[in-house]
Amino acid sequence: MTPATTHGELGKLRWHCRRGLLELDIILERFNARHLELLDADQLALFRELLALGDNDLLDVVMGRMPSPDQRFDPLLTLLRTP
């Protein structure tokens, strides 16, 4: 965990990962377990931006059915797509 990140902040991010689509919940839950605490402050800010997408759009972007809305998200999308 980065020094600037508190457990409360990570908890809020985890809460924002609870979505209305089961497939998306599974992907985000796996990402959180493997990567969330390892992200630096810039990556966490990008992740928050990515989570602002609607459920269907976010799932389509993560699954590669829709292009990334911003190239800055590409490293995070790679992590999200890692089985």
C-alpha positions in Angstrom: 0.0 0.0 0.0 1.3 3.4 -0.8 1.9 5.7 2.2 -0.6 8.3 1.0 -3.3 5.6 0.8 -5.3 4.7 3.9 -7.4 1.6 4.4 -10.4 3.9 4.4 -9.6 5.1 0.9 -9.1 1.6 -0.4 -12.4 0.6 1.3 -14.2 3.3 -0.6 -12.7 2.2 -3.9 -13.7 -1.4 -3.1 -17.2 -0.2 -2.5 -17.3 1.6 -5.8 -16.3 -1.7 -7.4 -19.6 -3.2 -6.4 -21.5 -3.1 -9.6 -24.8 -4.2 -11.1 -23.3 -6.8 -13.4 -22.1 -10.1 -12.0 -19.3 -10.4 -14.6 -18.0 -7.0 -13.8 -18.1 -7.7 -10.0 -16.0 -10.9 -10.5 -13.4 -9.0 -12.6 -13.1 -6.1 -10.2 -13.1 -8.4 -7.1 -10.2 -10.4 -8.7 -8.4 -7.1 -9.5 -8.8 -5.8 -6.0 -7.5 -9.0 -4.4 -4.4 -9.0 -6.7 -3.5 -5.4 -7.4 -5.4 -2.7 -5.6 -3.0 -2.3 -2.6 0.0 -2.3 -5.0 -1.2 0.7 -7.0 0.5 4.1 -6.5 -1.5 7.3 -6.0 -1.6 8.1 -9.8 -2.8 4.7 -10.6 -5.5 4.9 -7.9 -6.7 8.2 -9.4 -6.9 6.6 -12.8 -8.8 3.6 -11.4 -11.3 6.0 -9.8 -11.8 7.7 -13.2 -12.3 4.3 -14.9 -14.8 3.4 -12.3 -16.8 6.5 -13.2 -17.9 4.7 -16.4 -21.3 3.1 -16.4 -21.5 -0.6 -15.8 -22.1 -1.7 -19.4 -19.5 0.7 -20.8 -16.9 -0.4 -18.2 -17.5 -4.1 -18.9 -17.2 -3.5 -22.6 -14.0 -1.6 -22.2 -12.5 -4.2 -19.9 -13.6 -7.0 -22.2 -12.1 -5.2 -25.2 -15.5 -4.9 -27.0 -15.1 -1.1 -26.9 -12.0 1.0 -27.2 -10.4 2.5 -24.1 -11.8 6.0 -23.6 -8.3 7.2 -22.8 -4.8 5.6 -23.4 -3.9 6.4 -19.8 -6.2 3.6 -18.7 -4.4 1.0 -20.8 -2.0 -0.3 -18.1 -4.9 -0.7 -15.7 -7.0 -2.4 -18.4 -4.2 -4.9 -18.9 -4.2 -5.7 -15.2 -8.0 -6.0 -15.2 -7.8 -8.5 -18.2 -5.2 -10.7 -16.6 -6.8 -14.0 -15.6 
